[in-house]
């Protein structure tokens, strides 16, 4: 592992999502790039700035603490999950005790910067995204809540459709707590913010920082789409990548662009400099994610490694950046069960290995620490 990255500590079971009193931007402000001003430097002024926005009707503070059911629809895909203050004050000492599983390592400096920012803001500005396979009884409960009239419902500036239910009934909250107690969840988005939560909790135990804002999505209910993050490798050469992949035991086949892109599936990787194309079939990808194979078995074999790794969320973006001096590596989408099995066995994926989509718009639910 790169010495610049580390694995954050693991939160211990039970998973607890605690009620909090949300601050929400006004519907016509949610997703508006101009709304980022409310959360911009100087960070120590953010709390006062949000108070001013509430007074001007540009944001609203909920009347009482709640756990929220948040449903959003983007690009025809609907995702819903429970949003609450995730208790992070207990640390796991063994694999079996772990409640929250990061699947990527983090850069401590970046996590520290985020922790400092949240401390100055006195705010969790957005939930981290967690995914799990919940119990059928929890899915039934969430479905029943979703049949009721939402407390907030609107179309935001990005085109996301938002529906939010505030859950305050003590009996329902207790039932949710019981159904979550033995679950375990994967960090889908927000690894560095998760690590920042842990640092803030360690520095301020027994305070509101014992928890951090999180959204828990059931991958059996309304699954997030799990896509690949492709690479371009400035400073590397296509032939060197081909030689390294061959040495690693993969079958490398010259193909046309159309053939290569057609081969990009769960069993193949594509290498290209924009002119030449190779379909690469690594062995035993049923036991190893393609992105892990790339970093551990191909890039590690290069005599002249790339000067850096550039990341791209779409094939089109990667191909646009590809050239003879920066070949592209197109990766298949990983499977959720494969990622979960890897991390629950104590493993990790390389940095920026997965892209869980869609993510909720900024400003839907925020957690001010002064009201926590």
C-alpha positions in Angstrom: 0.0 0.0 0.0 1.2 3.5 -0.8 2.7 4.9 2.5 0.7 8.1 1.9 -2.6 6.3 2.5 -3.9 4.5 5.6 -7.0 2.6 6.6 -9.2 4.5 8.9 -10.4 2.8 12.1 -13.6 0.8 12.0 -16.8 1.7 13.9 -18.2 -1.2 16.0 -21.7 -2.6 16.0 -24.4 -1.9 16.6 -25.2 0.5 13.8 -27.0 3.5 15.3 -28.7 6.3 13.3 -29.6 9.0 15.9 -32.2 11.7 15.4 -30.9 15.2 14.6 -32.5 18.6 13.7 -31.9 19.1 10.1 -31.1 22.4 8.3 -32.3 22.4 4.6 -31.7 24.8 1.9 -34.9 26.2 0.2 -36.0 24.0 -2.7 -34.9 26.6 -5.3 -31.5 26.7 -3.7 -30.8 22.9 -3.5 -28.3 22.0 -6.2 -27.7 25.6 -7.2 -23.9 26.2 -7.6 -24.4 29.7 -6.1 -25.7 28.0 -2.9 -22.1 26.8 -2.3 -21.5 30.3 -1.0 -23.3 29.3 2.2 -20.6 26.7 2.8 -17.6 28.6 1.5 -14.6 30.2 3.2 -14.2 31.5 5.8 -15.6 28.3 7.3 -15.9 29.8 10.8 -18.6 32.1 9.4 -20.8 29.3 8.0 -23.0 28.8 11.1 -23.8 32.6 11.1 -24.3 32.6 7.4 -26.8 29.7 7.6 -28.7 31.5 10.4 -29.0 34.6 8.1 -30.2 32.4 5.2 -32.9 30.9 7.5 -34.0 34.4 8.5 -34.2 35.4 4.8 -36.1 32.2 3.8 -33.2 30.8 1.8 -33.0 27.8 4.2 -35.1 26.2 6.9 -34.4 24.6 10.2 -36.6 21.6 11.2 -38.8 22.0 14.3 -37.5 19.0 16.1 -35.0 16.2 15.8 -35.8 13.2 13.5 -34.4 10.4 11.5 -35.3 11.2 7.9 -36.3 8.9 5.1 -34.9 10.6 2.0 -35.8 9.6 -1.5 -34.3 11.2 -4.6 -34.7 10.5 -8.3 -32.1 11.4 -10.8 -31.8 10.2 -14.4 -34.7 7.9 -14.0 -33.1 6.1 -11.0 -34.7 6.4 -7.6 -32.7 5.9 -4.4 -34.0 6.1 -0.9 -32.4 5.7 2.5 -32.5 6.6 6.2 -30.5 9.7 7.2 -29.4 10.1 10.7 -26.4 10.9 12.9 -24.3 7.8 12.8 -22.7 7.0 16.1 -19.0 6.6 15.6 -17.8 6.6 19.2 -17.2 2.9 19.5 -14.2 1.2 17.7 -14.1 -2.4 16.6 -11.3 -4.7 17.7 -12.1 -7.6 15.4 -13.6 -8.2 12.0 -16.8 -9.6 13.4 -17.4 -6.4 15.4 -17.1 -4.0 12.5 -20.3 -2.1 11.6 -18.9 0.3 8.9 -16.5 -1.0 6.2 -14.5 1.4 4.1 -13.4 -0.2 0.9 -10.6 2.3 0.1 -7.7 3.7 2.1 -7.6 7.4 2.8 -5.0 10.2 2.7 -4.7 11.4 6.4 -3.9 15.0 5.3 -7.1 15.3 3.3 -9.1 13.8 6.1 -7.5 16.2 8.5 -8.4 19.2 6.3 -12.0 18.0 6.1 -12.1 17.6 9.9 -10.7 21.1 10.5 -13.3 22.5 8.0 -16.2 20.8 9.7 -15.0 21.9 13.1 -14.9 25.6 11.9 -18.3 25.3 10.2 -19.8 23.6 13.2 -21.7 21.5 10.7 -21.9 18.2 8.9 -22.7 19.7 5.4 -23.7 16.5 3.7 -24.3 12.8 4.6 -21.8 10.2 3.7 -23.4 7.4 1.7 -23.5 3.9 3.2 -25.0 0.8 1.6 -26.0 -2.5 3.1 -28.3 -5.5 2.6 -31.0 -4.7 5.1 -33.5 -7.1 6.7 -36.8 -7.6 4.9 -38.6 -6.2 7.9 -36.7 -2.9 7.6 -37.5 -2.7 3.9 -41.2 -3.3 4.7 -41.1 -0.5 7.4 -39.4 1.9 5.0 -42.0 1.1 2.3 -44.8 1.8 4.7 -43.3 5.2 5.6 -42.9 6.0 2.0 -46.6 5.5 1.3 -47.4 8.4 3.6 -47.4 12.0 2.6 -43.8 13.4 2.6 -43.0 16.4 4.8 -41.0 17.9 1.9 -41.4 17.3 -1.8 -39.9 19.3 -4.7 -37.8 19.3 -7.8 -34.4 20.9 -7.2 -32.2 23.0 -9.5 -30.3 20.0 -10.8 -33.5 18.2 -11.8 -33.4 15.8 -8.9 -36.8 15.0 -7.4 -36.7 15.1 -3.6 -39.1 13.5 -1.1 -38.4 13.6 2.6 -40.2 12.1 5.6 -39.3 13.1 9.1 -39.6 10.1 11.5 -40.2 11.2 15.1 -42.5 8.5 16.5 -40.5 6.8 19.3 -41.9 3.4 18.6 -40.9 3.6 14.9 -37.5 4.9 15.8 -37.0 2.0 18.3 -38.0 -0.5 15.6 -35.5 1.0 13.2 -32.9 0.8 15.8 -33.6 -2.9 16.5 -33.5 -3.7 12.8 -30.2 -1.9 12.2 -28.4 -3.3 15.3 -26.8 -6.3 13.6 -26.3 -4.9 10.1 -23.0 -3.9 8.6 -22.6 -1.4 5.8 -20.1 -0.4 3.2 -18.9 3.2 2.7 -20.1 4.0 -0.8 -19.1 7.7 -0.9 -17.3 9.8 1.6 -14.3 7.8 2.8 -12.4 11.0 3.8 -15.4 12.5 5.5 -15.9 9.2 7.4 -12.3 9.4 8.6 -12.8 13.1 9.5 -15.8 12.0 11.7 -13.6 9.6 13.5 -10.8 12.2 14.1 -13.3 14.7 15.4 -14.9 12.2 17.7 -11.5 11.2 19.1 -10.6 14.9 19.6 -14.0 15.8 21.2 -15.4 12.7 22.9 -18.7 12.9 24.7 -19.9 15.8 22.5 -22.0 16.1 19.3 -19.0 14.9 17.4 -19.6 11.4 18.7 -21.8 11.1 15.6 -21.5 12.1 11.9 -24.2 12.6 9.3 -24.9 9.5 7.1 -27.4 8.1 4.7 -28.0 4.4 4.7 -29.2 2.8 1.4 -30.5 -0.7 1.1 -28.9 -2.2 -2.0 -31.7 -4.8 -2.1 -34.4 -2.0 -2.1 -33.3 1.0 -4.2 -29.7 0.1 -5.2 -27.2 2.7 -6.1 -25.5 2.1 -9.5 -22.0 0.8 -9.1 -19.8 1.9 -11.9 -16.1 1.8 -12.7 -13.6 4.7 -12.6 -11.4 4.5 -15.6 -7.7 5.6 -15.8 -5.3 7.4 -18.1 -1.7 7.0 -17.3 0.5 10.0 -18.4 4.1 9.0 -18.8 3.3 5.4 -19.6 3.4 3.6 -22.9 0.8 1.3 -24.3 3.3 -1.4 -25.3 4.7 -1.4 -21.7 1.2 -2.0 -20.4 0.7 -4.8 -22.9 3.9 -6.5 -21.9 3.1 -6.1 -18.1 -0.4 -7.6 -18.6 1.0 -10.5 -20.6 3.7 -11.2 -18.0 0.9 -11.1 -15.4 -0.7 -14.0 -17.2 -3.5 -12.2 -19.1 -4.6 -12.9 -22.6 -4.0 -9.8 -24.7 -5.8 -9.5 -28.0 -5.4 -6.7 -30.7 -8.8 -5.5 -31.7 -10.6 -2.7 -33.5 -12.2 0.1 -31.4 -15.6 -1.5 -31.9 -14.5 -4.9 -30.9 -12.5 -3.7 -27.9 -15.3 -1.6 -26.5 -17.7 -4.6 -27.0 -15.4 -6.8 -25.0 -15.5 -4.4 -21.9 -17.3 -6.6 -19.5 -16.8 -8.3 -16.1 -14.0 -10.4 -17.5 -12.1 -7.9 -19.7 -10.1 -4.7 -19.4 -9.4 -2.5 -22.4 -6.1 -0.7 -23.1 -5.8 2.0 -25.8 -3.8 5.0 -26.8 -6.6 6.2 -29.1 -5.1 4.5 -32.2 -4.3 0.9 -31.1 -6.7 -1.2 -29.0 -6.2 -4.3 -26.8 -8.7 -6.4 -25.1 -7.1 -7.9 -21.9 -8.5 -11.0 -20.2 -6.9 -11.4 -16.8 -7.2 -14.7 -15.1 -9.4 -15.4 -12.1 -11.3 -12.1 -12.0 -14.0 -13.9 -10.2 -11.6 -13.8 -7.2 -10.1 -10.4 -7.8 -11.5 -7.0 -8.9 -10.2 -5.8 -12.2 -9.0 -2.5 -10.7 -7.0 -4.4 -8.0 -5.4 -6.6 -10.7 -4.4 -3.5 -12.7 -2.7 -1.8 -9.8 -1.1 -4.9 -8.2 -0.2 -7.0 -11.2 0.3 -4.6 -14.1 1.3 -1.1 -12.9 3.6 -2.7 -10.3 5.5 -4.4 -13.1 6.2 -1.3 -15.2 9.8 -0.4 -15.4 8.8 3.2 -16.1 5.7 3.9 -14.0 3.3 6.7 -15.0 4.0 10.1 -13.7 0.5 10.1 -12.2 -2.9 8.4 -12.5 -5.8 10.5 -13.9 -9.4 9.3 -13.1 -12.4 9.4 -15.4 -16.0 8.5 -14.5 -17.1 7.7 -18.1 -15.5 5.9 -21.0 -16.0 8.9 -23.2 -13.9 11.2 -20.8 -11.1 8.6 -20.6 -10.9 8.2 -24.4 -10.9 12.0 -24.8 -7.9 12.2 -22.6 -6.1 9.2 -24.1 -3.0 9.6 -26.2 0.3 8.0 -27.1 1.9 9.6 -24.0 -1.2 8.9 -21.8 -2.8 5.5 -22.6 -6.2 4.8 -21.2 -7.3 1.8 -19.1 -11.0 1.1 -19.4 -12.3 -1.0 -16.5 -15.4 -3.1 -16.1 -17.9 -2.2 -13.4 -17.3 -4.1 -10.1 -20.0 -6.1 -8.5 -21.3 -4.9 -5.1 -21.2 -8.5 -3.6 -17.6 -8.8 -4.8 -16.6 -5.5 -3.2 -18.4 -6.4 0.1 -16.8 -9.9 0.2 -13.4 -8.3 -0.3 -13.6 -5.8 2.5 -15.3 -8.2 4.9 -12.3 -10.5 4.5 -10.1 -7.5 5.5 -9.1 -6.4 2.0 -9.2 -3.0 0.3 -9.6 -1.7 -3.3 -7.2 0.9 -4.7 -8.1 4.5 -4.5 -11.0 5.6 -6.7 -12.0 2.1 -7.5 -15.7 2.5 -7.6 -18.3 5.1 -8.4 -21.7 4.8 -6.6 -24.4 6.9 -8.4 -26.5 8.9 -8.2 -25.5 11.0 -5.3 -28.0 13.4 -3.6 -27.8 17.1 -4.3 -26.0 19.3 -1.8 -28.1 21.1 0.7 -31.0 18.7 1.1 -30.1 17.6 4.6 -27.4 19.2 6.8 -26.6 18.6 10.4 -25.7 21.7 12.6 -23.6 20.6 15.6 -25.1 23.3 17.8 -28.5 21.6 17.7 -27.1 18.0 17.8 
